């Protein structure tokens, strides 16, 4: 019965999904930490571990503020899917870079390393596209958090 009342207050389950998927990505980040020593480029493996943790927390945070977003249903759906793509692509792209030893796009984390042209292309695509996706999500969320109307600030205790 409680879930029905929650669904009535939030007609889209995006917020709940973001919470669950954020915890999943956080867990994947934790598990990636165990694999760091076995990866071709452990430094990039550490990056993937941290990206999983940070992006998982971002999705949880987004899930918590979801009901406050003032966006159209179409913009809400776009924000949801772009956020999922950006966060999971960040973790996966850096993990693939660590496993394959690619370094064209990440010369500071992989000095002197390179993968095959296909591997470099896959990692390049993921890292560039996720960057654009996360900028778009940030702009959409910032726009969605705008004040719906100006409310006067009330003094504390009034």
PyMOL CGO cylinders between C-alpha atoms (Angstrom):
from pymol import cmd
from pymol.cgo import CYLINDER

trace = [
    CYLINDER, 0.00, 0.00, 0.00, 2.89, 2.31, 0.80, 0.3, 1, 1, 1, 1, 1, 1,
    CYLINDER, 2.89, 2.31, 0.80, 4.38, 1.86, -2.68, 0.3, 1, 1, 1, 1, 1, 1,
    CYLINDER, 4.38, 1.86, -2.68, 1.05, 2.88, -4.26, 0.3, 1, 1, 1, 1, 1, 1,
    CYLINDER, 1.05, 2.88, -4.26, 1.03, 6.14, -2.31, 0.3, 1, 1, 1, 1, 1, 1,
    CYLINDER, 1.03, 6.14, -2.31, 4.64, 6.76, -3.33, 0.3, 1, 1, 1, 1, 1, 1,
    CYLINDER, 4.64, 6.76, -3.33, 3.78, 6.16, -6.97, 0.3, 1, 1, 1, 1, 1, 1,
    CYLINDER, 3.78, 6.16, -6.97, 0.85, 8.56, -6.70, 0.3, 1, 1, 1, 1, 1, 1,
    CYLINDER, 0.85, 8.56, -6.70, 3.17, 11.27, -5.37, 0.3, 1, 1, 1, 1, 1, 1,
    CYLINDER, 3.17, 11.27, -5.37, 5.80, 10.43, -7.99, 0.3, 1, 1, 1, 1, 1, 1,
    CYLINDER, 5.80, 10.43, -7.99, 4.12, 9.29, -11.21, 0.3, 1, 1, 1, 1, 1, 1,
    CYLINDER, 4.12, 9.29, -11.21, 7.45, 8.23, -12.71, 0.3, 1, 1, 1, 1, 1, 1,
    CYLINDER, 7.45, 8.23, -12.71, 9.63, 5.68, -10.95, 0.3, 1, 1, 1, 1, 1, 1,
    CYLINDER, 9.63, 5.68, -10.95, 12.80, 7.34, -12.24, 0.3, 1, 1, 1, 1, 1, 1,
    CYLINDER, 12.80, 7.34, -12.24, 13.88, 8.55, -8.80, 0.3, 1, 1, 1, 1, 1, 1,
    CYLINDER, 13.88, 8.55, -8.80, 13.61, 5.07, -7.28, 0.3, 1, 1, 1, 1, 1, 1,
    CYLINDER, 13.61, 5.07, -7.28, 15.42, 3.54, -10.24, 0.3, 1, 1, 1, 1, 1, 1,
    CYLINDER, 15.42, 3.54, -10.24, 18.23, 6.07, -9.91, 0.3, 1, 1, 1, 1, 1, 1,
    CYLINDER, 18.23, 6.07, -9.91, 18.64, 5.13, -6.25, 0.3, 1, 1, 1, 1, 1, 1,
    CYLINDER, 18.64, 5.13, -6.25, 18.89, 1.41, -7.04, 0.3, 1, 1, 1, 1, 1, 1,
    CYLINDER, 18.89, 1.41, -7.04, 21.15, 1.87, -10.05, 0.3, 1, 1, 1, 1, 1, 1,
    CYLINDER, 21.15, 1.87, -10.05, 23.34, 4.28, -8.09, 0.3, 1, 1, 1, 1, 1, 1,
    CYLINDER, 23.34, 4.28, -8.09, 23.89, 1.69, -5.38, 0.3, 1, 1, 1, 1, 1, 1,
    CYLINDER, 23.89, 1.69, -5.38, 24.59, -0.91, -8.09, 0.3, 1, 1, 1, 1, 1, 1,
    CYLINDER, 24.59, -0.91, -8.09, 27.20, 1.34, -9.70, 0.3, 1, 1, 1, 1, 1, 1,
    CYLINDER, 27.20, 1.34, -9.70, 28.71, 2.06, -6.28, 0.3, 1, 1, 1, 1, 1, 1,
    CYLINDER, 28.71, 2.06, -6.28, 28.99, -1.71, -5.72, 0.3, 1, 1, 1, 1, 1, 1,
    CYLINDER, 28.99, -1.71, -5.72, 30.59, -2.18, -9.15, 0.3, 1, 1, 1, 1, 1, 1,
    CYLINDER, 30.59, -2.18, -9.15, 33.09, 0.51, -8.20, 0.3, 1, 1, 1, 1, 1, 1,
    CYLINDER, 33.09, 0.51, -8.20, 33.91, -1.31, -4.97, 0.3, 1, 1, 1, 1, 1, 1,
    CYLINDER, 33.91, -1.31, -4.97, 34.36, -4.60, -6.81, 0.3, 1, 1, 1, 1, 1, 1,
    CYLINDER, 34.36, -4.60, -6.81, 36.56, -2.91, -9.40, 0.3, 1, 1, 1, 1, 1, 1,
    CYLINDER, 36.56, -2.91, -9.40, 38.89, -1.97, -6.56, 0.3, 1, 1, 1, 1, 1, 1,
    CYLINDER, 38.89, -1.97, -6.56, 39.64, -5.65, -6.00, 0.3, 1, 1, 1, 1, 1, 1,
    CYLINDER, 39.64, -5.65, -6.00, 40.69, -6.03, -9.64, 0.3, 1, 1, 1, 1, 1, 1,
    CYLINDER, 40.69, -6.03, -9.64, 43.07, -3.05, -9.75, 0.3, 1, 1, 1, 1, 1, 1,
    CYLINDER, 43.07, -3.05, -9.75, 46.32, -5.02, -9.27, 0.3, 1, 1, 1, 1, 1, 1,
    CYLINDER, 46.32, -5.02, -9.27, 45.41, -7.49, -12.03, 0.3, 1, 1, 1, 1, 1, 1,
    CYLINDER, 45.41, -7.49, -12.03, 44.70, -4.88, -14.70, 0.3, 1, 1, 1, 1, 1, 1,
    CYLINDER, 44.70, -4.88, -14.70, 47.10, -3.96, -17.51, 0.3, 1, 1, 1, 1, 1, 1,
    CYLINDER, 47.10, -3.96, -17.51, 47.15, -0.37, -16.25, 0.3, 1, 1, 1, 1, 1, 1,
    CYLINDER, 47.15, -0.37, -16.25, 46.52, -0.38, -12.47, 0.3, 1, 1, 1, 1, 1, 1,
    CYLINDER, 46.52, -0.38, -12.47, 46.53, 3.45, -12.35, 0.3, 1, 1, 1, 1, 1, 1,
    CYLINDER, 46.53, 3.45, -12.35, 43.59, 3.55, -14.74, 0.3, 1, 1, 1, 1, 1, 1,
    CYLINDER, 43.59, 3.55, -14.74, 42.02, 0.70, -12.76, 0.3, 1, 1, 1, 1, 1, 1,
    CYLINDER, 42.02, 0.70, -12.76, 42.11, 2.94, -9.69, 0.3, 1, 1, 1, 1, 1, 1,
    CYLINDER, 42.11, 2.94, -9.69, 40.45, 5.64, -11.80, 0.3, 1, 1, 1, 1, 1, 1,
    CYLINDER, 40.45, 5.64, -11.80, 37.68, 3.20, -12.75, 0.3, 1, 1, 1, 1, 1, 1,
    CYLINDER, 37.68, 3.20, -12.75, 37.24, 2.20, -9.10, 0.3, 1, 1, 1, 1, 1, 1,
    CYLINDER, 37.24, 2.20, -9.10, 36.85, 5.84, -8.08, 0.3, 1, 1, 1, 1, 1, 1,
    CYLINDER, 36.85, 5.84, -8.08, 34.57, 6.65, -11.04, 0.3, 1, 1, 1, 1, 1, 1,
    CYLINDER, 34.57, 6.65, -11.04, 32.25, 3.81, -10.04, 0.3, 1, 1, 1, 1, 1, 1,
    CYLINDER, 32.25, 3.81, -10.04, 32.08, 5.12, -6.48, 0.3, 1, 1, 1, 1, 1, 1,
    CYLINDER, 32.08, 5.12, -6.48, 31.60, 8.79, -7.41, 0.3, 1, 1, 1, 1, 1, 1,
    CYLINDER, 31.60, 8.79, -7.41, 29.15, 8.18, -10.23, 0.3, 1, 1, 1, 1, 1, 1,
    CYLINDER, 29.15, 8.18, -10.23, 27.17, 5.78, -8.06, 0.3, 1, 1, 1, 1, 1, 1,
    CYLINDER, 27.17, 5.78, -8.06, 26.88, 8.50, -5.43, 0.3, 1, 1, 1, 1, 1, 1,
    CYLINDER, 26.88, 8.50, -5.43, 25.87, 10.98, -8.14, 0.3, 1, 1, 1, 1, 1, 1,
    CYLINDER, 25.87, 10.98, -8.14, 23.01, 8.71, -9.24, 0.3, 1, 1, 1, 1, 1, 1,
    CYLINDER, 23.01, 8.71, -9.24, 21.86, 8.28, -5.63, 0.3, 1, 1, 1, 1, 1, 1,
    CYLINDER, 21.86, 8.28, -5.63, 21.95, 12.05, -5.13, 0.3, 1, 1, 1, 1, 1, 1,
    CYLINDER, 21.95, 12.05, -5.13, 20.06, 12.58, -8.38, 0.3, 1, 1, 1, 1, 1, 1,
    CYLINDER, 20.06, 12.58, -8.38, 17.47, 10.04, -7.24, 0.3, 1, 1, 1, 1, 1, 1,
    CYLINDER, 17.47, 10.04, -7.24, 17.02, 11.93, -3.99, 0.3, 1, 1, 1, 1, 1, 1,
    CYLINDER, 17.02, 11.93, -3.99, 16.39, 15.28, -5.69, 0.3, 1, 1, 1, 1, 1, 1,
    CYLINDER, 16.39, 15.28, -5.69, 14.41, 13.82, -8.60, 0.3, 1, 1, 1, 1, 1, 1,
    CYLINDER, 14.41, 13.82, -8.60, 10.99, 14.81, -7.23, 0.3, 1, 1, 1, 1, 1, 1,
    CYLINDER, 10.99, 14.81, -7.23, 12.13, 18.46, -7.02, 0.3, 1, 1, 1, 1, 1, 1,
    CYLINDER, 12.13, 18.46, -7.02, 12.94, 18.75, -10.73, 0.3, 1, 1, 1, 1, 1, 1,
    CYLINDER, 12.94, 18.75, -10.73, 10.60, 21.00, -12.68, 0.3, 1, 1, 1, 1, 1, 1,
    CYLINDER, 10.60, 21.00, -12.68, 11.02, 19.44, -16.11, 0.3, 1, 1, 1, 1, 1, 1,
    CYLINDER, 11.02, 19.44, -16.11, 8.61, 18.18, -18.74, 0.3, 1, 1, 1, 1, 1, 1,
    CYLINDER, 8.61, 18.18, -18.74, 8.04, 14.41, -18.87, 0.3, 1, 1, 1, 1, 1, 1,
    CYLINDER, 8.04, 14.41, -18.87, 10.14, 14.22, -22.03, 0.3, 1, 1, 1, 1, 1, 1,
    CYLINDER, 10.14, 14.22, -22.03, 13.01, 16.15, -20.39, 0.3, 1, 1, 1, 1, 1, 1,
    CYLINDER, 13.01, 16.15, -20.39, 12.74, 13.96, -17.30, 0.3, 1, 1, 1, 1, 1, 1,
    CYLINDER, 12.74, 13.96, -17.30, 13.10, 10.83, -19.43, 0.3, 1, 1, 1, 1, 1, 1,
    CYLINDER, 13.10, 10.83, -19.43, 16.02, 12.33, -21.35, 0.3, 1, 1, 1, 1, 1, 1,
    CYLINDER, 16.02, 12.33, -21.35, 17.75, 13.35, -18.10, 0.3, 1, 1, 1, 1, 1, 1,
    CYLINDER, 17.75, 13.35, -18.10, 17.29, 9.85, -16.67, 0.3, 1, 1, 1, 1, 1, 1,
    CYLINDER, 17.29, 9.85, -16.67, 18.70, 8.00, -19.67, 0.3, 1, 1, 1, 1, 1, 1,
    CYLINDER, 18.70, 8.00, -19.67, 21.53, 10.45, -20.33, 0.3, 1, 1, 1, 1, 1, 1,
    CYLINDER, 21.53, 10.45, -20.33, 22.56, 10.27, -16.64, 0.3, 1, 1, 1, 1, 1, 1,
    CYLINDER, 22.56, 10.27, -16.64, 22.59, 6.48, -16.77, 0.3, 1, 1, 1, 1, 1, 1,
    CYLINDER, 22.59, 6.48, -16.77, 24.63, 6.47, -19.96, 0.3, 1, 1, 1, 1, 1, 1,
    CYLINDER, 24.63, 6.47, -19.96, 27.13, 9.03, -18.68, 0.3, 1, 1, 1, 1, 1, 1,
    CYLINDER, 27.13, 9.03, -18.68, 27.72, 7.44, -15.29, 0.3, 1, 1, 1, 1, 1, 1,
    CYLINDER, 27.72, 7.44, -15.29, 27.95, 3.82, -16.44, 0.3, 1, 1, 1, 1, 1, 1,
    CYLINDER, 27.95, 3.82, -16.44, 30.01, 4.76, -19.51, 0.3, 1, 1, 1, 1, 1, 1,
    CYLINDER, 30.01, 4.76, -19.51, 32.45, 6.58, -17.21, 0.3, 1, 1, 1, 1, 1, 1,
    CYLINDER, 32.45, 6.58, -17.21, 32.99, 3.47, -15.12, 0.3, 1, 1, 1, 1, 1, 1,
    CYLINDER, 32.99, 3.47, -15.12, 33.06, 1.09, -18.11, 0.3, 1, 1, 1, 1, 1, 1,
    CYLINDER, 33.06, 1.09, -18.11, 35.25, 3.31, -20.29, 0.3, 1, 1, 1, 1, 1, 1,
    CYLINDER, 35.25, 3.31, -20.29, 37.92, 3.70, -17.64, 0.3, 1, 1, 1, 1, 1, 1,
    CYLINDER, 37.92, 3.70, -17.64, 37.72, -0.01, -16.80, 0.3, 1, 1, 1, 1, 1, 1,
    CYLINDER, 37.72, -0.01, -16.80, 38.22, -0.93, -20.46, 0.3, 1, 1, 1, 1, 1, 1,
    CYLINDER, 38.22, -0.93, -20.46, 41.12, 1.52, -20.67, 0.3, 1, 1, 1, 1, 1, 1,
    CYLINDER, 41.12, 1.52, -20.67, 42.67, -0.17, -17.63, 0.3, 1, 1, 1, 1, 1, 1,
    CYLINDER, 42.67, -0.17, -17.63, 42.14, -3.68, -18.97, 0.3, 1, 1, 1, 1, 1, 1,
    CYLINDER, 42.14, -3.68, -18.97, 43.31, -2.92, -22.52, 0.3, 1, 1, 1, 1, 1, 1,
    CYLINDER, 43.31, -2.92, -22.52, 46.09, -0.53, -21.57, 0.3, 1, 1, 1, 1, 1, 1,
    CYLINDER, 46.09, -0.53, -21.57, 44.88, 2.25, -23.84, 0.3, 1, 1, 1, 1, 1, 1,
    CYLINDER, 44.88, 2.25, -23.84, 46.34, 5.70, -23.41, 0.3, 1, 1, 1, 1, 1, 1,
    CYLINDER, 46.34, 5.70, -23.41, 45.60, 8.00, -26.36, 0.3, 1, 1, 1, 1, 1, 1,
    CYLINDER, 45.60, 8.00, -26.36, 42.85, 9.94, -24.55, 0.3, 1, 1, 1, 1, 1, 1,
    CYLINDER, 42.85, 9.94, -24.55, 44.38, 9.61, -21.07, 0.3, 1, 1, 1, 1, 1, 1,
    CYLINDER, 44.38, 9.61, -21.07, 48.11, 10.29, -21.41, 0.3, 1, 1, 1, 1, 1, 1,
    CYLINDER, 48.11, 10.29, -21.41, 48.51, 11.37, -17.77, 0.3, 1, 1, 1, 1, 1, 1,
    CYLINDER, 48.51, 11.37, -17.77, 47.03, 8.12, -16.42, 0.3, 1, 1, 1, 1, 1, 1,
    CYLINDER, 47.03, 8.12, -16.42, 48.64, 5.92, -19.07, 0.3, 1, 1, 1, 1, 1, 1,
    CYLINDER, 48.64, 5.92, -19.07, 51.95, 7.45, -20.17, 0.3, 1, 1, 1, 1, 1, 1,
    CYLINDER, 51.95, 7.45, -20.17, 53.48, 5.56, -23.08, 0.3, 1, 1, 1, 1, 1, 1,
    CYLINDER, 53.48, 5.56, -23.08, 50.64, 3.03, -23.26, 0.3, 1, 1, 1, 1, 1, 1,
    CYLINDER, 50.64, 3.03, -23.26, 48.47, 2.26, -26.25, 0.3, 1, 1, 1, 1, 1, 1,
    CYLINDER, 48.47, 2.26, -26.25, 45.98, -0.35, -27.32, 0.3, 1, 1, 1, 1, 1, 1,
    CYLINDER, 45.98, -0.35, -27.32, 44.87, -1.50, -30.73, 0.3, 1, 1, 1, 1, 1, 1,
    CYLINDER, 44.87, -1.50, -30.73, 43.19, 1.11, -32.92, 0.3, 1, 1, 1, 1, 1, 1,
    CYLINDER, 43.19, 1.11, -32.92, 39.78, -0.46, -32.20, 0.3, 1, 1, 1, 1, 1, 1,
    CYLINDER, 39.78, -0.46, -32.20, 40.41, -0.45, -28.43, 0.3, 1, 1, 1, 1, 1, 1,
    CYLINDER, 40.41, -0.45, -28.43, 41.58, 3.15, -28.52, 0.3, 1, 1, 1, 1, 1, 1,
    CYLINDER, 41.58, 3.15, -28.52, 38.53, 4.09, -30.61, 0.3, 1, 1, 1, 1, 1, 1,
    CYLINDER, 38.53, 4.09, -30.61, 36.08, 2.43, -28.19, 0.3, 1, 1, 1, 1, 1, 1,
    CYLINDER, 36.08, 2.43, -28.19, 37.66, 4.12, -25.17, 0.3, 1, 1, 1, 1, 1, 1,
    CYLINDER, 37.66, 4.12, -25.17, 37.86, 7.48, -26.96, 0.3, 1, 1, 1, 1, 1, 1,
    CYLINDER, 37.86, 7.48, -26.96, 34.19, 7.28, -27.92, 0.3, 1, 1, 1, 1, 1, 1,
    CYLINDER, 34.19, 7.28, -27.92, 33.10, 6.39, -24.39, 0.3, 1, 1, 1, 1, 1, 1,
    CYLINDER, 33.10, 6.39, -24.39, 35.19, 9.07, -22.68, 0.3, 1, 1, 1, 1, 1, 1,
    CYLINDER, 35.19, 9.07, -22.68, 34.24, 11.85, -25.08, 0.3, 1, 1, 1, 1, 1, 1,
    CYLINDER, 34.24, 11.85, -25.08, 30.54, 10.96, -25.27, 0.3, 1, 1, 1, 1, 1, 1,
    CYLINDER, 30.54, 10.96, -25.27, 30.19, 10.53, -21.51, 0.3, 1, 1, 1, 1, 1, 1,
    CYLINDER, 30.19, 10.53, -21.51, 31.73, 13.96, -20.98, 0.3, 1, 1, 1, 1, 1, 1,
    CYLINDER, 31.73, 13.96, -20.98, 29.12, 15.54, -23.23, 0.3, 1, 1, 1, 1, 1, 1,
    CYLINDER, 29.12, 15.54, -23.23, 26.38, 13.49, -21.57, 0.3, 1, 1, 1, 1, 1, 1,
    CYLINDER, 26.38, 13.49, -21.57, 27.35, 14.57, -18.05, 0.3, 1, 1, 1, 1, 1, 1,
    CYLINDER, 27.35, 14.57, -18.05, 27.50, 18.25, -19.06, 0.3, 1, 1, 1, 1, 1, 1,
    CYLINDER, 27.50, 18.25, -19.06, 24.02, 17.88, -20.56, 0.3, 1, 1, 1, 1, 1, 1,
    CYLINDER, 24.02, 17.88, -20.56, 22.70, 16.15, -17.44, 0.3, 1, 1, 1, 1, 1, 1,
    CYLINDER, 22.70, 16.15, -17.44, 24.18, 18.82, -15.20, 0.3, 1, 1, 1, 1, 1, 1,
    CYLINDER, 24.18, 18.82, -15.20, 22.53, 21.57, -17.27, 0.3, 1, 1, 1, 1, 1, 1,
    CYLINDER, 22.53, 21.57, -17.27, 19.18, 19.76, -17.30, 0.3, 1, 1, 1, 1, 1, 1,
    CYLINDER, 19.18, 19.76, -17.30, 19.26, 19.16, -13.54, 0.3, 1, 1, 1, 1, 1, 1,
    CYLINDER, 19.26, 19.16, -13.54, 20.30, 22.73, -12.84, 0.3, 1, 1, 1, 1, 1, 1,
    CYLINDER, 20.30, 22.73, -12.84, 17.47, 23.98, -15.04, 0.3, 1, 1, 1, 1, 1, 1,
    CYLINDER, 17.47, 23.98, -15.04, 15.05, 21.55, -13.36, 0.3, 1, 1, 1, 1, 1, 1,
    CYLINDER, 15.05, 21.55, -13.36, 16.00, 22.81, -9.91, 0.3, 1, 1, 1, 1, 1, 1,
    CYLINDER, 16.00, 22.81, -9.91, 15.15, 26.40, -10.79, 0.3, 1, 1, 1, 1, 1, 1,
    CYLINDER, 15.15, 26.40, -10.79, 12.68, 28.07, -8.50, 0.3, 1, 1, 1, 1, 1, 1,
    CYLINDER, 12.68, 28.07, -8.50, 9.12, 27.64, -9.73, 0.3, 1, 1, 1, 1, 1, 1,
    CYLINDER, 9.12, 27.64, -9.73, 8.16, 30.94, -8.16, 0.3, 1, 1, 1, 1, 1, 1,
    CYLINDER, 8.16, 30.94, -8.16, 9.87, 33.38, -5.93, 0.3, 1, 1, 1, 1, 1, 1,
    CYLINDER, 9.87, 33.38, -5.93, 9.04, 32.73, -2.32, 0.3, 1, 1, 1, 1, 1, 1,
    CYLINDER, 9.04, 32.73, -2.32, 9.93, 35.28, 0.34, 0.3, 1, 1, 1, 1, 1, 1,
    CYLINDER, 9.93, 35.28, 0.34, 12.67, 34.27, 2.72, 0.3, 1, 1, 1, 1, 1, 1,
    CYLINDER, 12.67, 34.27, 2.72, 11.27, 33.88, 6.22, 0.3, 1, 1, 1, 1, 1, 1,
    CYLINDER, 11.27, 33.88, 6.22, 13.40, 34.52, 9.30, 0.3, 1, 1, 1, 1, 1, 1,
    CYLINDER, 13.40, 34.52, 9.30, 14.21, 31.52, 11.45, 0.3, 1, 1, 1, 1, 1, 1,
    CYLINDER, 14.21, 31.52, 11.45, 11.62, 31.05, 14.18, 0.3, 1, 1, 1, 1, 1, 1,
    CYLINDER, 11.62, 31.05, 14.18, 8.97, 33.12, 12.43, 0.3, 1, 1, 1, 1, 1, 1,
]
cmd.load_cgo(trace, "trace")
